[in-house]
């Protein structure tokens, strides 16, 4: 079986060359649409048309590019159903599920940081909201 992705040696990683995960992080965090696409799929929106409708301002071209890129990184899997018309669905791979957890941790860190940067009276309101959850 031929691997669908490049494997990077430990020596290459130590030499400062990007690893597969680093390249994935750079690609997802560097694109404003990738995280939105992953969130939509995590929320249960699995068909391309549904994803496009769930994300205002996202063009079909950019959606298809992002989906293709996320599949090539091994984050998403594409399932095609041989019906007329063609039916395609996207879902997370095992790597994608782990990667989503990392992105959610980054998002939580950002919320925490924003709360720390907020004026004291806004922090108190945010703190009370956290206690209610």
N, CA, C and O atoms as a printed pandas DataFrame, in Angstrom:
     atom_number atom_name residue_name chain_id  residue_number  x_coord  y_coord  z_coord
0              1         N          UNK        A               1    0.848   -1.175    0.000
1              2        CA          UNK        A               1    0.000    0.000    0.000
2              3         C          UNK        A               1    0.892    1.235    0.000
3              4         O          UNK        A               1    1.838    1.315    0.783
4              5         N          UNK        A               2    0.601    2.191   -0.865
5              6        CA          UNK        A               2    1.385    3.407   -0.984
6              7         C          UNK        A               2    0.815    4.465   -0.063
7              8         O          UNK        A               2   -0.388    4.724   -0.103
8              9         N          UNK        A               3    1.662    5.102    0.789
9             10        CA          UNK        A               3    1.141    6.132    1.691
10            11         C          UNK        A               3    0.640    7.332    0.900
11            12         O          UNK        A               3    1.187    7.665   -0.151
12            13         N          UNK        A               4   -0.404    7.979    1.412
13            14        CA          UNK        A               4   -0.993    9.131    0.728
14            15         C          UNK        A               4   -0.379   10.435    1.177
15            16         O          UNK        A               4   -0.755   11.497    0.681
16            17         N          UNK        A               5    0.537   10.381    2.086
17            18        CA          UNK        A               5    1.178   11.599    2.587
18            19         C          UNK        A               5    2.675   11.342    2.755
19            20         O          UNK        A               5    3.118   10.198    2.861
20            21         N          UNK        A               6    3.428   12.415    2.776
21            22        CA          UNK        A               6    4.870   12.295    2.984
22            23         C          UNK        A               6    5.133   12.070    4.465
23            24         O          UNK        A               6    4.490   12.677    5.321
24            25         N          UNK        A               7    6.070   11.204    4.753
25            26        CA          UNK        A               7    6.499   11.068    6.132
26            27         C          UNK        A               7    7.778   11.876    6.291
27            28         O          UNK        A               7    8.611   11.911    5.385
28            29         N          UNK        A               8    7.929   12.504    7.403
29            30        CA          UNK        A               8    9.085   13.355    7.649
30            31         C          UNK        A               8    9.929   12.696    8.725
31            32         O          UNK        A               8    9.418   12.286    9.768
32            33         N          UNK        A               9   11.210   12.598    8.466
33            34        CA          UNK        A               9   12.097   11.949    9.425
34            35         C          UNK        A               9   12.320   12.832   10.641
35            36         O          UNK        A               9   12.082   14.039   10.609
36            37         N          UNK        A              10   12.780   12.202   11.709
37            38        CA          UNK        A              10   13.089   12.930   12.930
38            39         C          UNK        A              10   14.223   13.915   12.660
39            40         O          UNK        A              10   14.220   15.027   13.188
40            41         N          UNK        A              11   15.198   13.507   11.833
41            42        CA          UNK        A              11   16.302   14.414   11.500
42            43         C          UNK        A              11   15.784   15.655   10.783
43            44         O          UNK        A              11   16.257   16.758   11.059
44            45         N          UNK        A              12   14.828   15.507    9.873
45            46        CA          UNK        A              12   14.269   16.654    9.155
46            47         C          UNK        A              12   13.552   17.586   10.119
47            48         O          UNK        A              12   13.643   18.807    9.996
48            49         N          UNK        A              13   12.840   17.009   11.077
49            50        CA          UNK        A              13   12.134   17.828   12.058
50            51         C          UNK        A              13   13.131   18.604   12.911
51            52         O          UNK        A              13   12.918   19.778   13.213
52            53         N          UNK        A              14   14.212   17.948   13.293
53            54        CA          UNK        A              14   15.230   18.627   14.100
54            55         C          UNK        A              14   15.960   19.700   13.295
55            56         O          UNK        A              14   16.439   20.682   13.860
56            57         N          UNK        A              15   16.045   19.514   11.980
57            58        CA          UNK        A              15   16.744   20.473   11.119
58            59         C          UNK        A              15   15.891   21.708   10.841
59            60         O          UNK        A              15   16.314   22.597   10.102
60            61         N          UNK        A              16   14.705   21.771   11.420
61            62        CA          UNK        A              16   13.858   22.948   11.241
62            63         C          UNK        A              16   12.888   22.842   10.081
63            64         O          UNK        A              16   12.159   23.791    9.795
64            65         N          UNK        A              17   12.870   21.705    9.412
65            66        CA          UNK        A              17   11.911   21.512    8.331
66            67         C          UNK        A              17   10.553   21.185    8.936
67            68         O          UNK        A              17   10.475   20.502    9.957
68            69         N          UNK        A              18    9.474   21.672    8.306
69            70        CA          UNK        A              18    8.157   21.429    8.893
70            71         C          UNK        A              18    7.779   19.951    8.868
71            72         O          UNK        A              18    8.005   19.249    7.882
72            73         N          UNK        A              19    7.202   19.501    9.967
73            74        CA          UNK        A              19    6.676   18.145   10.021
74            75         C          UNK        A              19    5.276   18.166    9.410
75            76         O          UNK        A              19    4.748   19.227    9.076
76            77         N          UNK        A              20    4.699   17.014    9.274
77            78        CA          UNK        A              20    3.345   16.923    8.715
78            79         C          UNK        A              20    2.343   17.704    9.568
79            80         O          UNK        A              20    1.499   18.421    9.031
80            81         N          UNK        A              21    2.434   17.571   10.877
81            82        CA          UNK        A              21    1.504   18.254   11.777
82            83         C          UNK        A              21    1.738   19.759   11.747
83            84         O          UNK        A              21    0.784   20.536   11.754
84            85         N          UNK        A              22    3.006   20.174   11.712
85            86        CA          UNK        A              22    3.308   21.603   11.645
86            87         C          UNK        A              22    2.747   22.196   10.360
87            88         O          UNK        A              22    2.148   23.272   10.380
88            89         N          UNK        A              23    2.936   21.505    9.253
89            90        CA          UNK        A              23    2.405   21.984    7.974
90            91         C          UNK        A              23    0.883   22.067    8.030
91            92         O          UNK        A              23    0.293   23.010    7.502
92            93         N          UNK        A              24    0.254   21.099    8.658
93            94        CA          UNK        A              24   -1.197   21.097    8.811
94            95         C          UNK        A              24   -1.655   22.280    9.648
95            96         O          UNK        A              24   -2.601   22.974    9.277
96            97         N          UNK        A              25   -0.993   22.516   10.773
97            98        CA          UNK        A              25   -1.337   23.658   11.632
98            99         C          UNK        A              25   -1.180   24.977   10.881
99           100         O          UNK        A              25   -2.053   25.843   10.945
100          101         N          UNK        A              26   -0.072   25.125   10.174
101          102        CA          UNK        A              26    0.156   26.354    9.410
102          103         C          UNK        A              26   -0.935   26.555    8.364
103          104         O          UNK        A              26   -1.429   27.666    8.173
104          105         N          UNK        A              27   -1.302   25.476    7.693
105          106        CA          UNK        A              27   -2.313   25.578    6.647
106          107         C          UNK        A              27   -3.683   25.932    7.214
107          108         O          UNK        A              27   -4.373   26.798    6.676
108          109         N          UNK        A              28   -4.075   25.277    8.282
109          110        CA          UNK        A              28   -5.396   25.521    8.868
110          111         C          UNK        A              28   -5.450   26.881    9.557
111          112         O          UNK        A              28   -6.395   27.643    9.352
112          113         N          UNK        A              29   -4.450   27.186   10.367
113          114        CA          UNK        A              29   -4.465   28.450   11.090
114          115         C          UNK        A              29   -4.204   29.633   10.165
115          116         O          UNK        A              29   -4.586   30.761   10.476
116          117         N          UNK        A              30   -3.562   29.382    9.041
117          118        CA          UNK        A              30   -3.277   30.454    8.094
118          119         C          UNK        A              30   -4.420   30.763    7.145
119          120         O          UNK        A              30   -4.347   31.727    6.383
120          121         N          UNK        A              31   -5.453   29.976    7.180
121          122        CA          UNK        A              31   -6.601   30.190    6.296
122          123         C          UNK        A              31   -7.841   30.462    7.137
123          124         O          UNK        A              31   -8.187   29.682    8.025
124          125         N          UNK        A              32   -8.493   31.562    6.850
125          126        CA          UNK        A              32   -9.655   31.915    7.682
126          127         C          UNK        A              32  -10.833   30.969    7.487
127          128         O          UNK        A              32  -11.727   30.924    8.331
128          129         N          UNK        A              33  -10.851   30.213    6.392
129          130        CA          UNK        A              33  -12.009   29.356    6.121
130          131         C          UNK        A              33  -11.863   27.942    6.673
131          132         O          UNK        A              33  -12.871   27.303    6.974
132          133         N          UNK        A              34  -10.646   27.438    6.815
133          134        CA          UNK        A              34  -10.461   26.040    7.222
134          135         C          UNK        A              34  -11.101   25.733    8.565
135          136         O          UNK        A              34  -11.795   24.727    8.708
136          137         N          UNK        A              35  -10.873   26.591    9.546
137          138        CA          UNK        A              35  -11.433   26.362   10.878
138          139         C          UNK        A              35  -12.950   26.393   10.822
139          140         O          UNK        A              35  -13.609   25.601   11.495
140          141         N          UNK        A              36  -13.515   27.295   10.029
141          142        CA          UNK        A              36  -14.977   27.359    9.890
142          143         C          UNK        A              36  -15.523   26.073    9.271
143          144         O          UNK        A              36  -16.562   25.566    9.695
144          145         N          UNK        A              37  -14.824   25.555    8.273
145          146        CA          UNK        A              37  -15.237   24.301    7.622
146          147         C          UNK        A              37  -15.182   23.157    8.633
147          148         O          UNK        A              37  -16.110   22.351    8.708
148          149         N          UNK        A              38  -14.106   23.082    9.405
149          150        CA          UNK        A              38  -13.984   22.013   10.406
150          151         C          UNK        A              38  -15.072   22.121   11.474
151          152         O          UNK        A              38  -15.629   21.111   11.905
152          153         N          UNK        A              39  -15.367   23.339   11.894
153          154        CA          UNK        A              39  -16.442   23.538   12.880
154          155         C          UNK        A              39  -17.785   23.072   12.323
155          156         O          UNK        A              39  -18.554   22.410   13.020
156          157         N          UNK        A              40  -18.063   23.420   11.069
157          158        CA          UNK        A              40  -19.340   23.034   10.447
158          159         C          UNK        A              40  -19.455   21.511   10.365
159          160         O          UNK        A              40  -20.515   20.953   10.649
160          161         N          UNK        A              41  -18.389   20.851    9.985
161          162        CA          UNK        A              41  -18.415   19.387    9.888
162          163         C          UNK        A              41  -18.560   18.775   11.282
163          164         O          UNK        A              41  -19.284   17.795   11.455
164          165         N          UNK        A              42  -17.887   19.339   12.261
165          166        CA          UNK        A              42  -18.014   18.848   13.644
166          167         C          UNK        A              42  -19.452   18.997   14.146
167          168         O          UNK        A              42  -19.922   18.180   14.937
168          169         N          UNK        A              43  -20.146   20.035   13.689
169          170        CA          UNK        A              43  -21.529   20.273   14.112
170          171         C          UNK        A              43  -22.511   19.363   13.381
171          172         O          UNK        A              43  -23.713   19.413   13.646
172          173         N          UNK        A              44  -22.012   18.528   12.460
173          174        CA          UNK        A              44  -22.890   17.579   11.785
174          175         C          UNK        A              44  -23.236   17.933   10.353
175          176         O          UNK        A              44  -24.008   17.220    9.710
176          177         N          UNK        A              45  -22.683   19.013    9.845
177          178        CA          UNK        A              45  -22.922   19.411    8.460
178          179         C          UNK        A              45  -21.888   18.704    7.607
179          180         O          UNK        A              45  -20.710   19.059    7.645
180          181         N          UNK        A              46  -22.312   17.699    6.831
181          182        CA          UNK        A              46  -21.336   16.851    6.166
182          183         C          UNK        A              46  -21.333   16.954    4.639
183          184         O          UNK        A              46  -20.379   16.511    4.000
184          185         N          UNK        A              47  -22.353   17.515    4.057
185          186        CA          UNK        A              47  -22.404   17.628    2.596
186          187         C          UNK        A              47  -21.930   19.012    2.167
187          188         O          UNK        A              47  -22.215   19.997    2.849
188          189         N          UNK        A              48  -21.212   19.104    1.051
189          190        CA          UNK        A              48  -20.649   20.387    0.616
190          191         C          UNK        A              48  -21.668   21.527    0.522
191          192         O          UNK        A              48  -21.364   22.649    0.927
192          193         N          UNK        A              49  -22.834   21.271    0.013
193          194        CA          UNK        A              49  -23.853   22.322   -0.092
194          195         C          UNK        A              49  -24.292   22.822    1.279
195          196         O          UNK        A              49  -24.498   24.019    1.477
196          197         N          UNK        A              50  -24.430   21.898    2.219
197          198        CA          UNK        A              50  -24.794   22.278    3.591
198          199         C          UNK        A              50  -23.696   23.121    4.237
199          200         O          UNK        A              50  -23.971   24.109    4.919
200          201         N          UNK        A              51  -22.450   22.713    4.009
201          202        CA          UNK        A              51  -21.313   23.443    4.581
202          203         C          UNK        A              51  -21.294   24.860    4.029
203          204         O          UNK        A              51  -21.112   25.820    4.778
204          205         N          UNK        A              52  -21.481   24.992    2.725
205          206        CA          UNK        A              52  -21.464   26.310    2.088
206          207         C          UNK        A              52  -22.563   27.207    2.654
207          208         O          UNK        A              52  -22.333   28.391    2.901
208          209         N          UNK        A              53  -23.750   26.647    2.860
209          210        CA          UNK        A              53  -24.861   27.438    3.418
210          211         C          UNK        A              53  -24.624   27.796    4.889
211          212         O          UNK        A              53  -25.122   28.816    5.366
212          213         N          UNK        A              54  -23.873   26.967    5.602
213          214        CA          UNK        A              54  -23.631   27.200    7.026
214          215         C          UNK        A              54  -22.574   28.279    7.281
215          216         O          UNK        A              54  -22.471   28.803    8.390
216          217         N          UNK        A              55  -21.785   28.610    6.243
217          218        CA          UNK        A              55  -20.687   29.569    6.418
218          219         C          UNK        A              55  -20.900   30.747    5.469
219          220         O          UNK        A              55  -20.552   30.658    4.291
220          221         N          UNK        A              56  -21.462   31.843    5.961
221          222        CA          UNK        A              56  -21.716   33.003    5.106
222          223         C          UNK        A              56  -20.416   33.554    4.494
223          224         O          UNK        A              56  -19.400   33.693    5.175
224          225         N          UNK        A              57  -20.480   33.858    3.208
225          226        CA          UNK        A              57  -19.343   34.455    2.518
226          227         C          UNK        A              57  -18.372   33.459    1.908
227          228         O          UNK        A              57  -17.456   33.859    1.189
228          229         N          UNK        A              58  -18.548   32.191    2.173
229          230        CA          UNK        A              58  -17.650   31.159    1.643
230          231         C          UNK        A              58  -18.071   30.801    0.224
231          232         O          UNK        A              58  -19.214   30.404   -0.002
232          233         N          UNK        A              59  -17.155   30.940   -0.737
233          234        CA          UNK        A              59  -17.468   30.612   -2.125
234          235         C          UNK        A              59  -17.300   29.111   -2.355
235          236         O          UNK        A              59  -16.615   28.428   -1.593
236          237         N          UNK        A              60  -17.926   28.613   -3.404
237          238        CA          UNK        A              60  -17.825   27.199   -3.753
238          239         C          UNK        A              60  -16.381   26.836   -4.067
239          240         O          UNK        A              60  -15.905   25.772   -3.670
240          241         N          UNK        A              61  -15.685   27.711   -4.776
241          242        CA          UNK        A              61  -14.290   27.453   -5.150
242          243         C          UNK        A              61  -13.415   27.292   -3.907
243          244         O          UNK        A              61  -12.653   26.331   -3.803
244          245         N          UNK        A              62  -13.522   28.222   -2.973
245          246        CA          UNK        A              62  -12.703   28.155   -1.752
246          247         C          UNK        A              62  -13.099   26.946   -0.917
247          248         O          UNK        A              62  -12.227   26.274   -0.367
248          249         N          UNK        A              63  -14.384   26.653   -0.810
249          250        CA          UNK        A              63  -14.831   25.472   -0.070
250          251         C          UNK        A              63  -14.201   24.213   -0.652
251          252         O          UNK        A              63  -13.661   23.392    0.089
252          253         N          UNK        A              64  -14.267   24.055   -1.964
253          254        CA          UNK        A              64  -13.692   22.865   -2.598
254          255         C          UNK        A              64  -12.184   22.788   -2.391
255          256         O          UNK        A              64  -11.646   21.703   -2.172
256          257         N          UNK        A              65  -11.494   23.932   -2.457
257          258        CA          UNK        A              65  -10.049   23.949   -2.201
258          259         C          UNK        A              65   -9.746   23.513   -0.772
259          260         O          UNK        A              65   -8.851   22.697   -0.550
260          261         N          UNK        A              66  -10.479   24.045    0.191
261          262        CA          UNK        A              66  -10.256   23.718    1.593
262          263         C          UNK        A              66  -10.551   22.247    1.863
263          264         O          UNK        A              66   -9.779   21.573    2.545
264          265         N          UNK        A              67  -11.663   21.749    1.332
265          266        CA          UNK        A              67  -12.003   20.337    1.538
266          267         C          UNK        A              67  -10.924   19.442    0.946
267          268         O          UNK        A              67  -10.498   18.477    1.580
268          269         N          UNK        A              68  -10.482   19.760   -0.267
269          270        CA          UNK        A              68   -9.431   18.977   -0.913
270          271         C          UNK        A              68   -8.153   18.986   -0.065
271          272         O          UNK        A              68   -7.518   17.948    0.119
272          273         N          UNK        A              69   -7.786   20.153    0.444
273          274        CA          UNK        A              69   -6.573   20.310    1.241
274          275         C          UNK        A              69   -6.685   19.527    2.548
275          276         O          UNK        A              69   -5.739   18.849    2.949
276          277         N          UNK        A              70   -7.835   19.618    3.212
277          278        CA          UNK        A              70   -8.025   18.906    4.481
278          279         C          UNK        A              70   -8.034   17.388    4.278
279          280         O          UNK        A              70   -7.576   16.641    5.142
280          281         N          UNK        A              71   -8.551   16.940    3.141
281          282        CA          UNK        A              71   -8.509   15.506    2.823
282          283         C          UNK        A              71   -7.062   15.098    2.557
283          284         O          UNK        A              71   -6.626   14.044    3.022
284          285         N          UNK        A              72   -6.311   15.918    1.815
285          286        CA          UNK        A              72   -4.921   15.577    1.502
286          287         C          UNK        A              72   -4.039   15.558    2.759
287          288         O          UNK        A              72   -3.070   14.802    2.823
288          289         N          UNK        A              73   -4.370   16.380    3.747
289          290        CA          UNK        A              73   -3.643   16.372    5.019
290          291         C          UNK        A              73   -4.042   15.176    5.884
291          292         O          UNK        A              73   -3.364   14.876    6.867
292          293         N          UNK        A              74   -5.119   14.499    5.538
293          294        CA          UNK        A              74   -5.558   13.351    6.321
294          295         C          UNK        A              74   -6.463   13.709    7.481
295          296         O          UNK        A              74   -6.697   12.879    8.360
296          297         N          UNK        A              75   -6.984   14.951    7.502
297          298        CA          UNK        A              75   -7.875   15.392    8.572
298          299         C          UNK        A              75   -9.303   14.940    8.299
299          300         O          UNK        A              75  -10.019   14.527    9.211
300          301         N          UNK        A              76   -9.703   15.021    7.050
301          302        CA          UNK        A              76  -11.055   14.631    6.645
302          303         C          UNK        A              76  -10.997   13.436    5.709
303          304         O          UNK        A              76  -10.003   13.210    5.019
304          305         N          UNK        A              77  -12.079   12.681    5.703
305          306        CA          UNK        A              77  -12.239   11.619    4.713
306          307         C          UNK        A              77  -13.448   11.975    3.854
307          308         O          UNK        A              77  -14.434   12.529    4.341
308          309         N          UNK        A              78  -13.354   11.653    2.598
309          310        CA          UNK        A              78  -14.422   11.942    1.646
310          311         C          UNK        A              78  -15.069   10.621    1.271
311          312         O          UNK        A              78  -14.396    9.675    0.862
312          313         N          UNK        A              79  -16.385   10.573    1.418
313          314        CA          UNK        A              79  -17.130    9.380    1.050
314          315         C          UNK        A              79  -18.057    9.733   -0.100
315          316         O          UNK        A              79  -18.883   10.639    0.010
316          317         N          UNK        A              80  -17.914    9.006   -1.212
317          318        CA          UNK        A              80  -18.765    9.234   -2.381
318          319         C          UNK        A              80  -19.767    8.086   -2.479
319          320         O          UNK        A              80  -19.402    6.914   -2.383
320          321         N          UNK        A              81  -21.025    8.441   -2.670
321          322        CA          UNK        A              81  -22.081    7.455   -2.828
322          323         C          UNK        A              81  -22.469    7.416   -4.300
323          324         O          UNK        A              81  -22.858    8.439   -4.864
324          325         N          UNK        A              82  -22.368    6.254   -4.926
325          326        CA          UNK        A              82  -22.618    6.168   -6.373
326          327         C          UNK        A              82  -24.113    6.199   -6.713
327          328         O          UNK        A              82  -24.687    5.208   -7.164
328          329         N          UNK        A              83  -24.707    7.339   -6.488
329          330        CA          UNK        A              83  -26.115    7.539   -6.822
330          331         C          UNK        A              83  -26.192    8.605   -7.901
331          332         O          UNK        A              83  -25.205    9.280   -8.190
332          333         N          UNK        A              84  -27.326    8.747   -8.473
333          334        CA          UNK        A              84  -27.565    9.874   -9.375
334          335         C          UNK        A              84  -28.593   10.749   -8.682
335          336         O          UNK        A              84  -29.705   10.284   -8.437
336          337         N          UNK        A              85  -28.278   11.985   -8.358
337          338        CA          UNK        A              85  -26.986   12.647   -8.550
338          339         C          UNK        A              85  -25.965   12.176   -7.512
339          340         O          UNK        A              85  -26.318   11.620   -6.472
340          341         N          UNK        A              86  -24.672   12.420   -7.830
341          342        CA          UNK        A              86  -23.588   12.014   -6.950
342          343         C          UNK        A              86  -23.779   12.631   -5.567
343          344         O          UNK        A              86  -24.100   13.813   -5.441
344          345         N          UNK        A              87  -23.583   11.834   -4.557
345          346        CA          UNK        A              87  -23.758   12.257   -3.163
346          347         C          UNK        A              87  -22.401   12.118   -2.478
347          348         O          UNK        A              87  -21.823   11.032   -2.448
348          349         N          UNK        A              88  -21.893   13.228   -1.928
349          350        CA          UNK        A              88  -20.589   13.235   -1.265
350          351         C          UNK        A              88  -20.760   13.714    0.163
351          352         O          UNK        A              88  -21.504   14.659    0.423
352          353         N          UNK        A              89  -20.071   13.062    1.090
353          354        CA          UNK        A              89  -20.078   13.481    2.491
354          355         C          UNK        A              89  -18.648   13.509    3.009
355          356         O          UNK        A              89  -17.790   12.752    2.556
356          357         N          UNK        A              90  -18.410   14.401    3.971
357          358        CA          UNK        A              90  -17.105   14.520    4.601
358          359         C          UNK        A              90  -17.233   14.228    6.087
359          360         O          UNK        A              90  -18.231   14.572    6.720
360          361         N          UNK        A              91  -16.213   13.592    6.627
361          362        CA          UNK        A              91  -16.168   13.299    8.051
362          363         C          UNK        A              91  -14.734   13.311    8.531
363          364         O          UNK        A              91  -13.805   13.358    7.725
364          365         N          UNK        A              92  -14.549   13.268    9.824
365          366        CA          UNK        A              92  -13.220   13.317   10.401
366          367         C          UNK        A              92  -12.564   11.944   10.379
367          368         O          UNK        A              92  -13.218   10.924   10.594
368          369         N          UNK        A              93  -11.274   11.938   10.118
369          370        CA          UNK        A              93  -10.461   10.742   10.286
370          371         C          UNK        A              93  -10.046   10.683   11.760
371          372         O          UNK        A              93  -10.391   11.572   12.539
372          373         N          UNK        A              94   -9.321    9.655   12.133
373          374        CA          UNK        A              94   -8.808    9.580   13.506
374          375         C          UNK        A              94   -7.882   10.763   13.786
375          376         O          UNK        A              94   -7.959   11.385   14.845
376          377         N          UNK        A              95   -7.003   11.067   12.821
377          378        CA          UNK        A              95   -6.123   12.230   12.963
378          379         C          UNK        A              95   -6.949   13.508   13.065
379          380         O          UNK        A              95   -6.640   14.391   13.865
380          381         N          UNK        A              96   -7.994   13.606   12.258
381          382        CA          UNK        A              96   -8.846   14.790   12.272
382          383         C          UNK        A              96   -9.517   15.016   13.613
383          384         O          UNK        A              96   -9.633   16.155   14.065
384          385         N          UNK        A              97   -9.954   13.955   14.247
385          386        CA          UNK        A              97  -10.584   14.065   15.568
386          387         C          UNK        A              97   -9.583   14.579   16.594
387          388         O          UNK        A              97   -9.917   15.428   17.421
388          389         N          UNK        A              98   -8.357   14.068   16.543
389          390        CA          UNK        A              98   -7.315   14.541   17.458
390          391         C          UNK        A              98   -6.943   15.987   17.156
391          392         O          UNK        A              98   -6.729   16.785   18.068
392          393         N          UNK        A              99   -6.869   16.315   15.879
393          394        CA          UNK        A              99   -6.515   17.667   15.463
394          395         C          UNK        A              99   -7.596   18.661   15.890
395          396         O          UNK        A              99   -7.284   19.775   16.311
396          397         N          UNK        A             100   -8.845   18.265   15.784
397          398        CA          UNK        A             100   -9.950   19.119   16.218
398          399         C          UNK        A             100   -9.822   19.438   17.710
399          400         O          UNK        A             100  -10.068   20.568   18.132
400          401         N          UNK        A             101   -9.441   18.446   18.495
401          402        CA          UNK        A             101   -9.262   18.675   19.937
402          403         C          UNK        A             101   -8.169   19.708   20.187
403          404         O          UNK        A             101   -8.298   20.541   21.084
404          405         N          UNK        A             102   -7.098   19.662   19.406
405          406        CA          UNK        A             102   -6.016   20.649   19.535
406          407         C          UNK        A             102   -6.540   22.036   19.185
407          408         O          UNK        A             102   -6.263   23.002   19.897
408          409         N          UNK        A             103   -7.294   22.142   18.095
409          410        CA          UNK        A             103   -7.849   23.439   17.693
410          411         C          UNK        A             103   -8.811   23.982   18.744
411          412         O          UNK        A             103   -8.853   25.188   18.987
412          413         N          UNK        A             104   -9.579   23.100   19.363
413          414        CA          UNK        A             104  -10.490   23.546   20.412
414          415         C          UNK        A             104   -9.717   24.052   21.626
415          416         O          UNK        A             104  -10.160   24.987   22.294
416          417         N          UNK        A             105   -8.565   23.444   21.921
417          418        CA          UNK        A             105   -7.722   23.921   23.018
418          419         C          UNK        A             105   -7.147   25.300   22.690
419          420         O          UNK        A             105   -7.059   26.165   23.562
420          421         N          UNK        A             106   -6.760   25.499   21.436
421          422        CA          UNK        A             106   -6.258   26.810   21.010
422          423         C          UNK        A             106   -7.365   27.849   21.148
423          424         O          UNK        A             106   -7.124   28.963   21.612
424          425         N          UNK        A             107   -8.566   27.484   20.746
425          426        CA          UNK        A             107   -9.704   28.395   20.860
426          427         C          UNK        A             107   -9.992   28.729   22.334
427          428         O          UNK        A             107  -10.288   29.879   22.661
428          429         N          UNK        A             108   -9.906   27.734   23.216
429          430        CA          UNK        A             108  -10.123   27.972   24.650
430          431         C          UNK        A             108   -9.039   28.887   25.207
431          432         O          UNK        A             108   -9.322   29.757   26.031
432          433         N          UNK        A             109   -7.817   28.698   24.766
433          434        CA          UNK        A             109   -6.723   29.566   25.188
434          435         C          UNK        A             109   -6.968   30.999   24.728
435          436         O          UNK        A             109   -6.702   31.944   25.472
436          437         N          UNK        A             110   -7.466   31.164   23.523
437          438        CA          UNK        A             110   -7.779   32.494   23.003
438          439         C          UNK        A             110   -8.886   33.154   23.822
439          440         O          UNK        A             110   -8.800   34.341   24.135
440          441         N          UNK        A             111   -9.922   32.395   24.172
441          442        CA          UNK        A             111  -10.989   32.949   25.013
442          443         C          UNK        A             111  -10.447   33.371   26.373
443          444         O          UNK        A             111  -10.791   34.435   26.888
444          445         N          UNK        A             112   -9.597   32.526   26.946
445          446        CA          UNK        A             112   -8.993   32.832   28.243
446          447         C          UNK        A             112   -8.137   34.094   28.151
447          448         O          UNK        A             112   -8.186   34.955   29.029
448          449         N          UNK        A             113   -7.368   34.190   27.096
449          450        CA          UNK        A             113   -6.516   35.364   26.895
450          451         C          UNK        A             113   -7.352   36.626   26.709
451          452         O          UNK        A             113   -7.021   37.675   27.262
452          453         N          UNK        A             114   -8.421   36.534   25.944
453          454        CA          UNK        A             114   -9.299   37.682   25.728
454          455         C          UNK        A             114   -9.928   38.124   27.050
455          456         O          UNK        A             114  -10.093   39.317   27.304
456          457         N          UNK        A             115  -10.274   37.144   27.884
457          458        CA          UNK        A             115  -10.867   37.459   29.188
458          459         C          UNK        A             115   -9.843   38.172   30.076
459          460         O          UNK        A             115  -10.200   39.093   30.810
460          461         N          UNK        A             116   -8.587   37.759   30.015
461          462        CA          UNK        A             116   -7.539   38.413   30.804
462          463         C          UNK        A             116   -7.286   39.838   30.326
463          464         O          UNK        A             116   -6.977   40.720   31.128
464          465         N          UNK        A             117   -7.416   40.064   29.013
465          466        CA          UNK        A             117   -7.179   41.389   28.442
466          467         C          UNK        A             117   -8.370   42.321   28.616
467          468         O          UNK        A             117   -8.249   43.527   28.400
468          469         N          UNK        A             118   -9.516   41.775   29.005
469          470        CA          UNK        A             118  -10.728   42.586   29.157
470          471         C          UNK        A             118  -10.618   43.453   30.411
471          472         O          UNK        A             118   -9.912   43.105   31.358
472          473         N          UNK        A             119  -11.327   44.589   30.406
473          474        CA          UNK        A             119  -11.360   45.418   31.623
474          475         C          UNK        A             119  -11.936   44.619   32.794
475          476         O          UNK        A             119  -12.682   43.666   32.571
476          477         N          UNK        A             120  -11.607   44.983   34.030
477          478        CA          UNK        A             120  -12.030   44.215   35.210
478          479         C          UNK        A             120  -13.531   43.961   35.303
479          480         O          UNK        A             120  -13.933   42.864   35.693
480          481         N          UNK        A             121  -14.378   44.937   34.958
481          482        CA          UNK        A             121  -15.817   44.715   35.073
482          483         C          UNK        A             121  -16.308   43.674   34.071
483          484         O          UNK        A             121  -17.238   42.930   34.380
484          485         N          UNK        A             122  -15.709   43.599   32.878
485          486        CA          UNK        A             122  -16.091   42.572   31.904
486          487         C          UNK        A             122  -15.604   41.197   32.347
487          488         O          UNK        A             122  -16.258   40.192   32.069
488          489         N          UNK        A             123  -14.469   41.140   33.029
489          490        CA          UNK        A             123  -13.968   39.859   33.539
490          491         C          UNK        A             123  -14.912   39.260   34.565
491          492         O          UNK        A             123  -15.119   38.047   34.591
492          493         N          UNK        A             124  -15.481   40.104   35.406
493          494        CA          UNK        A             124  -16.418   39.624   36.427
494          495         C          UNK        A             124  -17.660   39.030   35.777
495          496         O          UNK        A             124  -18.158   37.996   36.222
496          497         N          UNK        A             125  -18.167   39.676   34.727
497          498        CA          UNK        A             125  -19.343   39.159   34.012
498          499         C          UNK        A             125  -19.005   37.827   33.354
499          500         O          UNK        A             125  -19.782   36.876   33.440
500          501         N          UNK        A             126  -17.844   37.755   32.694
501          502        CA          UNK        A             126  -17.430   36.514   32.040
502          503         C          UNK        A             126  -17.237   35.402   33.056
503          504         O          UNK        A             126  -17.579   34.250   32.790
504          505         N          UNK        A             127  -16.692   35.738   34.221
505          506        CA          UNK        A             127  -16.484   34.753   35.271
506          507         C          UNK        A             127  -17.818   34.179   35.757
507          508         O          UNK        A             127  -17.937   32.973   35.974
508          509         N          UNK        A             128  -18.813   35.043   35.925
509          510        CA          UNK        A             128  -20.145   34.565   36.353
510          511         C          UNK        A             128  -20.756   33.664   35.284
511          512         O          UNK        A             128  -21.421   32.680   35.606
512          513         N          UNK        A             129  -20.535   33.993   34.024
513          514        CA          UNK        A             129  -21.053   33.133   32.932
514          515         C          UNK        A             129  -20.427   31.745   32.991
515          516         O          UNK        A             129  -21.108   30.741   32.781
516          517         N          UNK        A             130  -19.119   31.689   33.281
517          518        CA          UNK        A             130  -18.428   30.404   33.381
518          519         C          UNK        A             130  -19.012   29.576   34.518
519          520         O          UNK        A             130  -19.171   28.364   34.377
520          521         N          UNK        A             131  -19.333   30.207   35.639
521          522        CA          UNK        A             131  -19.888   29.487   36.790
522          523         C          UNK        A             131  -21.256   28.910   36.493
523          524         O          UNK        A             131  -21.609   27.856   37.022
524          525         N          UNK        A             132  -22.034   29.581   35.655
525          526        CA          UNK        A             132  -23.396   29.102   35.319
526          527         C          UNK        A             132  -23.363   27.866   34.441
527          528         O          UNK        A             132  -24.328   27.102   34.430
528          529         N          UNK        A             133  -22.282   27.644   33.703
529          530        CA          UNK        A             133  -22.205   26.495   32.764
530          531         C          UNK        A             133  -22.063   25.214   33.460
531          532         O          UNK        A             133  -21.986   24.167   32.817
